[in-house]
Protein backbone atom coordinates (compact mmCIF):
# COMPACT_ATOMS: atom_id res chain seq x y z
CA UNK A 1 0.00 0.00 0.00
CA UNK A 2 2.79 2.38 0.94
CA UNK A 3 4.65 1.50 -2.25
CA UNK A 4 1.57 2.29 -4.35
CA UNK A 5 1.22 5.64 -2.58
CA UNK A 6 4.85 6.49 -3.33
CA UNK A 7 4.42 5.52 -6.96
CA UNK A 8 1.34 7.72 -7.26
CA UNK A 9 3.21 10.66 -5.71
CA UNK A 10 6.11 10.12 -8.11
CA UNK A 11 3.70 10.01 -11.05
CA UNK A 12 2.07 13.29 -10.02
CA UNK A 13 5.47 14.93 -9.56
CA UNK A 14 6.51 13.80 -13.01
CA UNK A 15 3.28 15.20 -14.47
CA UNK A 16 3.98 18.58 -12.86
CA UNK A 17 7.55 18.55 -14.15
CA UNK A 18 6.35 17.64 -17.63
CA UNK A 19 3.77 20.47 -17.58
CA UNK A 20 6.43 22.98 -16.53
CA UNK A 21 8.73 21.66 -19.25
CA UNK A 22 6.01 22.14 -21.86
CA UNK A 23 5.51 25.80 -20.88
CA UNK A 24 9.26 26.43 -20.80
CA UNK A 25 9.59 24.86 -24.25
CA UNK A 26 6.71 26.97 -25.57
CA UNK A 27 8.31 30.12 -24.19
CA UNK A 28 11.70 29.57 -25.79
CA UNK A 29 10.43 27.91 -28.99
CA UNK A 30 7.92 30.64 -29.91
CA UNK A 31 9.46 31.31 -33.32
CA UNK A 32 9.08 27.65 -34.25
CA UNK A 33 5.78 26.74 -32.59
CA UNK A 34 3.75 29.85 -33.42
CA UNK A 35 3.76 29.44 -37.23
CA UNK A 36 3.07 25.70 -36.85
CA UNK A 37 0.09 26.31 -34.56
CA UNK A 38 -1.19 29.11 -36.79
CA UNK A 39 -0.85 26.88 -39.85
CA UNK A 40 -2.94 24.14 -38.25
CA UNK A 41 -5.59 26.68 -37.21
CA UNK A 42 -5.79 28.09 -40.76
CA UNK A 43 -6.07 24.58 -42.18
CA UNK A 44 -8.83 23.69 -39.72
CA UNK A 45 -10.69 26.90 -40.56
CA UNK A 46 -10.61 26.22 -44.30
CA UNK A 47 -11.11 22.45 -44.14
CA UNK A 48 -14.95 22.59 -44.51
CA UNK A 49 -14.53 24.60 -47.72
CA UNK A 50 -11.86 22.24 -49.04
CA UNK A 51 -13.95 19.18 -48.21
CA UNK A 52 -17.02 20.70 -49.85
CA UNK A 53 -15.02 21.42 -53.02
CA UNK A 54 -13.74 17.84 -52.99
CA UNK A 55 -17.34 16.56 -52.99
CA UNK A 56 -17.97 18.29 -56.32
CA UNK A 57 -14.85 16.81 -57.89
CA UNK A 58 -12.18 19.46 -57.24
CA UNK A 59 -8.90 17.84 -56.14
CA UNK A 60 -7.61 18.70 -52.70
CA UNK A 61 -4.42 20.28 -53.99
CA UNK A 62 -6.36 22.58 -56.33
CA UNK A 63 -8.69 23.75 -53.55
CA UNK A 64 -5.71 24.18 -51.20
CA UNK A 65 -3.86 26.40 -53.66
CA UNK A 66 -7.00 28.41 -54.38
CA UNK A 67 -8.04 28.93 -50.75
CA UNK A 68 -4.57 29.76 -49.47
CA UNK A 69 -4.06 32.05 -52.46
CA UNK A 70 -7.24 33.95 -51.59
CA UNK A 71 -6.13 34.29 -47.97
CA UNK A 72 -2.66 35.48 -49.04
CA UNK A 73 -4.14 38.04 -51.44
CA UNK A 74 -6.50 39.31 -48.73
CA UNK A 75 -3.59 39.75 -46.31
CA UNK A 76 -1.51 41.48 -48.99
CA UNK A 77 -4.39 43.83 -49.83
CA UNK A 78 -4.87 44.74 -46.16
CA UNK A 79 -1.15 45.46 -45.76
CA UNK A 80 -1.05 47.52 -48.97
CA UNK A 81 -4.03 49.73 -48.15
CA UNK A 82 -3.42 50.10 -44.41
CA UNK A 83 0.36 50.21 -44.07
CA UNK A 84 0.84 53.81 -45.24
CA UNK A 85 -1.75 55.23 -42.87
CA UNK A 86 -0.62 53.14 -39.90
CA UNK A 87 3.03 54.10 -40.45
CA UNK A 88 1.99 57.75 -40.62
CA UNK A 89 0.12 57.44 -37.35
CA UNK A 90 3.10 55.78 -35.70
CA UNK A 91 5.43 58.46 -37.00
CA UNK A 92 3.25 61.21 -35.53
CA UNK A 93 2.29 59.27 -32.39
CA UNK A 94 4.13 61.67 -30.09
CA UNK A 95 2.51 64.79 -31.52
CA UNK A 96 -0.90 63.07 -31.51
CA UNK A 97 -0.41 62.18 -27.85
CA UNK A 98 0.46 65.76 -27.02
CA UNK A 99 -2.61 67.04 -28.87
CA UNK A 100 -4.82 64.49 -27.14
CA UNK A 101 -3.44 65.50 -23.77
CA UNK A 102 -4.17 69.15 -24.58
CA UNK A 103 -7.77 68.40 -25.53
CA UNK A 104 -8.31 66.35 -22.37
CA UNK A 105 -6.54 68.81 -20.11
CA UNK A 106 -9.84 70.18 -18.85
CA UNK A 107 -10.88 66.74 -17.60
CA UNK A 108 -7.55 65.91 -15.97
CA UNK A 109 -6.44 69.35 -14.79
CA UNK A 110 -6.00 68.36 -11.16
CA UNK A 111 -3.97 65.29 -12.03
CA UNK A 112 -1.80 67.41 -14.30
CA UNK A 113 -1.06 69.84 -11.46
CA UNK A 114 0.02 66.95 -9.25
CA UNK A 115 2.26 65.56 -11.99
CA UNK A 116 3.89 68.95 -12.62
CA UNK A 117 4.51 69.46 -8.91
CA UNK A 118 6.17 66.05 -8.69
CA UNK A 119 8.31 66.80 -11.73
CA UNK A 120 9.44 70.16 -10.24
CA UNK A 121 10.43 68.50 -6.97
CA UNK A 122 12.40 65.86 -8.89
CA UNK A 123 14.17 68.54 -10.93
CA UNK A 124 15.04 70.56 -7.81
CA UNK A 125 16.52 67.51 -6.14
CA UNK A 126 18.51 66.23 -9.09
CA UNK A 127 19.53 69.37 -10.95
CA UNK A 128 22.88 69.75 -9.16
CA UNK A 129 25.35 67.35 -7.63
CA UNK A 130 26.58 67.44 -4.04
CA UNK A 131 29.29 69.99 -4.95
CA UNK A 132 26.86 72.25 -6.77
CA UNK A 133 28.17 71.08 -10.12
CA UNK A 134 25.80 70.32 -12.95
CA UNK A 135 25.14 66.65 -13.45
CA UNK A 136 25.87 65.53 -16.98
CA UNK A 137 23.06 63.46 -18.46
CA UNK A 138 23.88 60.44 -20.59
CA UNK A 139 21.08 59.65 -22.99
CA UNK A 140 21.08 56.26 -24.66
CA UNK A 141 19.56 56.51 -28.10
CA UNK A 142 16.63 54.16 -28.36
CA UNK A 143 15.42 52.65 -31.63
CA UNK A 144 12.67 54.68 -33.21
CA UNK A 145 9.08 53.51 -33.27
CA UNK A 146 9.32 52.95 -37.01
CA UNK A 147 12.38 50.72 -36.62
CA UNK A 148 10.65 48.66 -33.95
CA UNK A 149 7.54 48.39 -36.11
CA UNK A 150 9.56 47.22 -39.10
CA UNK A 151 11.17 44.50 -37.00
CA UNK A 152 7.73 43.34 -35.83
CA UNK A 153 6.35 43.43 -39.38
CA UNK A 154 9.24 41.42 -40.79
CA UNK A 155 8.89 38.79 -38.05
CA UNK A 156 5.11 38.64 -38.53
CA UNK A 157 5.56 38.33 -42.30
CA UNK A 158 7.89 35.35 -41.91
CA UNK A 159 5.47 33.72 -39.47
CA UNK A 160 2.51 34.21 -41.81
CA UNK A 161 4.46 32.88 -44.80
CA UNK A 162 5.42 29.67 -42.97
CA UNK A 163 1.87 29.28 -41.63
CA UNK A 164 0.26 29.65 -45.07
CA UNK A 165 2.66 27.19 -46.68
CA UNK A 166 2.04 24.64 -43.91
CA UNK A 167 -1.73 25.16 -44.16
CA UNK A 168 -1.61 24.59 -47.93
CA UNK A 169 0.24 21.30 -47.45
CA UNK A 170 -2.25 20.19 -44.79
CA UNK A 171 -5.24 21.01 -47.00
CA UNK A 172 -3.64 19.40 -50.06
CA UNK A 173 -3.03 16.17 -48.14
CA UNK A 174 -6.79 15.64 -47.78
CA UNK A 175 -7.53 12.65 -45.55
CA UNK A 176 -4.00 11.25 -45.63
CA UNK A 177 -3.18 11.99 -41.98
CA UNK A 178 -6.54 10.65 -40.83
CA UNK A 179 -6.05 7.44 -42.75
CA UNK A 180 -2.52 7.00 -41.37
CA UNK A 181 -3.82 7.55 -37.85
CA UNK A 182 -6.65 5.07 -38.25
CA UNK A 183 -4.37 2.45 -39.84
CA UNK A 184 -2.28 2.42 -36.67
CA UNK A 185 -5.15 0.75 -34.77
CA UNK A 186 -5.15 -3.07 -34.99
CA UNK A 187 -8.90 -3.77 -34.79
CA UNK A 188 -11.81 -2.59 -36.94
CA UNK A 189 -13.71 -1.29 -33.91
CA UNK A 190 -10.66 0.74 -32.92
CA UNK A 191 -10.36 2.12 -36.46
CA UNK A 192 -14.00 3.23 -36.52
CA UNK A 193 -13.77 4.76 -33.06
CA UNK A 194 -10.62 6.70 -33.98
CA UNK A 195 -12.08 7.84 -37.31
CA UNK A 196 -15.27 9.02 -35.62
CA UNK A 197 -13.27 10.93 -33.02
CA UNK A 198 -10.91 12.72 -35.41
CA UNK A 199 -13.71 13.72 -37.77
CA UNK A 200 -15.77 14.97 -34.83
CA UNK A 201 -12.83 17.05 -33.64
CA UNK A 202 -12.26 18.47 -37.11
CA UNK A 203 -15.95 19.19 -37.70
CA UNK A 204 -16.56 21.01 -34.42
CA UNK A 205 -13.30 22.97 -34.37
CA UNK A 206 -13.45 23.98 -38.04
CA UNK A 207 -17.09 25.00 -37.61
CA UNK A 208 -16.15 27.21 -34.68
CA UNK A 209 -13.11 28.81 -36.33
CA UNK A 210 -14.80 29.43 -39.68
CA UNK A 211 -17.93 30.85 -38.01
CA UNK A 212 -15.90 33.14 -35.75
CA UNK A 213 -13.83 34.35 -38.71
CA UNK A 214 -16.99 35.16 -40.68
CA UNK A 215 -18.61 36.88 -37.68
CA UNK A 216 -15.50 39.00 -37.13
CA UNK A 217 -15.43 39.89 -40.81
CA UNK A 218 -19.06 41.02 -40.60
CA UNK A 219 -18.28 43.02 -37.48
CA UNK A 220 -15.36 44.68 -39.24
CA UNK A 221 -17.59 45.68 -42.18
CA UNK A 222 -20.25 47.10 -39.83
CA UNK A 223 -17.69 49.02 -37.76
CA UNK A 224 -16.06 50.47 -40.85
CA UNK A 225 -19.42 51.48 -42.37
CA UNK A 226 -20.75 53.09 -39.16
CA UNK A 227 -17.53 55.02 -38.50
CA UNK A 228 -17.54 56.20 -42.12
CA UNK A 229 -21.08 57.51 -41.68
CA UNK A 230 -20.02 59.33 -38.50
CA UNK A 231 -17.16 60.93 -40.41
CA UNK A 232 -14.13 59.16 -38.96
CA UNK A 233 -11.09 59.30 -41.25
CA UNK A 234 -9.73 56.00 -42.55
CA UNK A 235 -12.77 54.11 -41.30
CA UNK A 236 -11.75 50.99 -43.24
CA UNK A 237 -8.65 50.66 -41.08
CA UNK A 238 -10.82 50.54 -37.98
CA UNK A 239 -12.90 47.85 -39.66
CA UNK A 240 -9.74 45.80 -40.16
CA UNK A 241 -8.72 46.47 -36.56
CA UNK A 242 -12.15 45.35 -35.32
CA UNK A 243 -11.82 42.10 -37.28
CA UNK A 244 -8.42 41.32 -35.73
CA UNK A 245 -9.12 42.57 -32.20
CA UNK A 246 -12.34 40.59 -31.92
CA UNK A 247 -10.30 37.36 -31.87
CA UNK A 248 -9.13 38.61 -28.47
CA UNK A 249 -12.11 38.29 -26.11
CA UNK A 250 -12.96 41.09 -23.68
CA UNK A 251 -9.65 42.93 -24.04
CA UNK A 252 -9.99 43.24 -27.82
CA UNK A 253 -13.25 45.18 -27.67
CA UNK A 254 -11.97 47.46 -24.88
CA UNK A 255 -8.76 48.14 -26.82
CA UNK A 256 -10.72 48.98 -29.96
CA UNK A 257 -13.04 51.34 -28.07
CA UNK A 258 -10.08 53.13 -26.45
CA UNK A 259 -8.20 53.58 -29.74
CA UNK A 260 -11.30 54.79 -31.60
CA UNK A 261 -12.10 57.19 -28.76
CA UNK A 262 -8.58 58.66 -28.86
CA UNK A 263 -8.62 59.30 -32.61
CA UNK A 264 -12.20 60.55 -32.51
CA UNK A 265 -11.31 63.16 -29.89
CA UNK A 266 -8.40 64.28 -32.07
CA UNK A 267 -10.62 64.43 -35.16
CA UNK A 268 -13.74 66.24 -33.99
CA UNK A 269 -13.95 69.59 -32.20
CA UNK A 270 -17.11 68.73 -30.27
CA UNK A 271 -16.36 66.37 -27.40
CA UNK A 272 -19.94 65.09 -27.28
CA UNK A 273 -19.89 64.28 -31.02
CA UNK A 274 -16.52 62.59 -30.63
CA UNK A 275 -18.12 60.11 -28.22
CA UNK A 276 -20.37 58.78 -31.00
CA UNK A 277 -17.61 56.73 -32.62
CA UNK A 278 -16.50 54.76 -29.51
CA UNK A 279 -20.13 54.38 -28.46
CA UNK A 280 -20.99 52.89 -31.87
CA UNK A 281 -17.98 50.56 -31.69
CA UNK A 282 -18.96 49.40 -28.20
CA UNK A 283 -22.59 48.89 -29.23
CA UNK A 284 -21.66 46.76 -32.25
CA UNK A 285 -19.22 44.57 -30.29
CA UNK A 286 -21.80 44.15 -27.51
CA UNK A 287 -24.47 43.04 -29.97
CA UNK A 288 -22.03 40.64 -31.60
CA UNK A 289 -20.85 39.11 -28.33
CA UNK A 290 -24.26 38.75 -26.66
CA UNK A 291 -26.59 37.97 -29.54
CA UNK A 292 -24.96 37.22 -32.92
CA UNK A 293 -22.24 34.80 -31.82
CA UNK A 294 -24.42 32.79 -29.37
CA UNK A 295 -27.17 32.56 -32.00
CA UNK A 296 -24.87 31.25 -34.75
CA UNK A 297 -22.65 29.03 -32.62
CA UNK A 298 -25.17 27.83 -30.06
CA UNK A 299 -23.89 26.55 -26.73
CA UNK A 300 -21.96 23.51 -27.96
CA UNK A 301 -18.59 25.18 -27.67
CA UNK A 302 -19.34 27.87 -25.10
CA UNK A 303 -16.38 28.21 -22.77
CA UNK A 304 -15.88 29.03 -19.13
CA UNK A 305 -15.16 32.77 -18.97
CA UNK A 306 -12.58 32.28 -16.22
CA UNK A 307 -10.77 29.67 -18.30
CA UNK A 308 -10.87 31.98 -21.34
CA UNK A 309 -9.45 34.91 -19.37
CA UNK A 310 -6.68 32.82 -17.79
CA UNK A 311 -5.80 31.28 -21.17
CA UNK A 312 -5.53 34.71 -22.79
CA UNK A 313 -3.34 35.96 -19.93
CA UNK A 314 -1.13 32.87 -20.04
CA UNK A 315 -0.54 32.85 -23.80
CA UNK A 316 -0.20 36.63 -23.84
CA UNK A 317 2.56 36.28 -21.27
CA UNK A 318 4.22 33.49 -23.24
CA UNK A 319 3.96 34.86 -26.79
CA UNK A 320 2.76 38.46 -26.50
CA UNK A 321 -0.01 39.77 -28.74
CA UNK A 322 0.25 36.81 -31.12
CA UNK A 323 -0.24 34.41 -28.23
CA UNK A 324 -3.28 36.32 -26.96
CA UNK A 325 -4.88 36.20 -30.43
CA UNK A 326 -4.48 32.41 -30.83
CA UNK A 327 -5.30 31.62 -27.19
CA UNK A 328 -9.05 31.12 -27.58
CA UNK A 329 -8.88 29.02 -30.80
CA UNK A 330 -6.25 26.89 -29.09
CA UNK A 331 -8.49 26.54 -26.03
CA UNK A 332 -11.40 25.44 -28.25
CA UNK A 333 -9.21 22.80 -29.89
CA UNK A 334 -8.04 21.57 -26.50
CA UNK A 335 -11.61 21.40 -25.14
CA UNK A 336 -12.87 19.37 -28.11
CA UNK A 337 -9.92 16.98 -27.81
CA UNK A 338 -10.59 16.63 -24.06
CA UNK A 339 -14.28 15.92 -24.75
CA UNK A 340 -13.36 13.12 -27.14
CA UNK A 341 -10.55 11.39 -25.26
CA UNK A 342 -11.37 8.96 -22.48
CA UNK A 343 -10.00 10.11 -19.15
CA UNK A 344 -9.99 13.83 -20.03
CA UNK A 345 -13.73 14.44 -19.66
CA UNK A 346 -13.14 16.24 -16.35
CA UNK A 347 -10.91 18.79 -18.08
CA UNK A 348 -13.46 19.29 -20.86
CA UNK A 349 -16.23 19.75 -18.29
CA UNK A 350 -14.19 22.35 -16.40
CA UNK A 351 -13.53 24.33 -19.59
CA UNK A 352 -17.24 24.34 -20.51
CA UNK A 353 -19.77 27.00 -19.57
CA UNK A 354 -21.61 26.98 -16.24
CA UNK A 355 -24.71 25.27 -17.69
CA UNK A 356 -22.71 22.85 -19.85
CA UNK A 357 -23.56 19.74 -17.84
CA UNK A 358 -23.02 17.21 -20.58
CA UNK A 359 -20.99 16.75 -23.71
CA UNK A 360 -22.25 15.70 -27.09
CA UNK A 361 -20.06 12.68 -27.16
CA UNK A 362 -20.79 9.11 -28.16
CA UNK A 363 -19.91 6.29 -25.75
CA UNK A 364 -16.44 4.99 -26.35
CA UNK A 365 -17.63 1.37 -26.54
CA UNK A 366 -20.32 1.99 -29.15
CA UNK A 367 -19.14 4.60 -31.62
CA UNK A 368 -21.88 5.95 -33.87
CA UNK A 369 -20.32 7.10 -37.16
CA UNK A 370 -21.74 10.27 -38.68
CA UNK A 371 -22.93 10.11 -42.31
CA UNK A 372 -20.10 12.39 -43.40
CA UNK A 373 -17.40 10.57 -41.41
CA UNK A 374 -17.00 6.82 -41.43
CA UNK A 375 -19.84 5.96 -43.76
CA UNK A 376 -18.65 8.56 -46.25
CA UNK A 377 -15.24 6.91 -46.45
CA UNK A 378 -15.94 3.29 -47.44
CA UNK A 379 -12.86 3.06 -49.60
CA UNK A 380 -10.66 4.22 -46.70
CA UNK A 381 -12.10 1.63 -44.34
CA UNK A 382 -11.71 -0.97 -47.03
CA UNK A 383 -8.06 -0.08 -47.47
CA UNK A 384 -7.54 -0.43 -43.74
CA UNK A 385 -9.18 -3.86 -43.47
CA UNK A 386 -6.02 -5.87 -44.24
CA UNK A 387 -4.32 -4.18 -41.29
CA UNK A 388 -6.89 -5.44 -38.79
CA UNK A 389 -5.74 -7.96 -36.23
CA UNK A 390 -6.46 -11.56 -37.13
Buried (B, 14 or more C-beta within 10 A) or exposed (E): EEEEEEEEEEEEEEEEEEEEEEEEEBEEEBEEBBBBBBBBBBBBBBBBBBBEBBEEEEEBBBBBBBBBEEBBEEBEEBBEEBEEEBBEEBBEEEEBEEEBEEBBEEEEEEEBEEEEEEEEEEEEEEEEEEEEEEEEEEEEEEEEEEEEBEEEBEEBEEBBEBBBBBBBBBBBBBBEEBBEBBBEBEEBEBBBBBBBBBBBBBBBBBBBBBBBBEBBBBBBBBBBBBBBEBEBEBBBBBBBBBBBBBBBBEBBBEEBBEBBBBBBBBBBEEEEEBBBBBBBBBEBBEEBBEEBBEEEBEEBBBBBEEBBBEBBBBBBEBBEEBBBBBBBBBBBBBBBBBBBBEEBBEBBBEBBEEEBEEBEBBEEEEBEBBEEBBEBBEEBBEEBEEBBEE
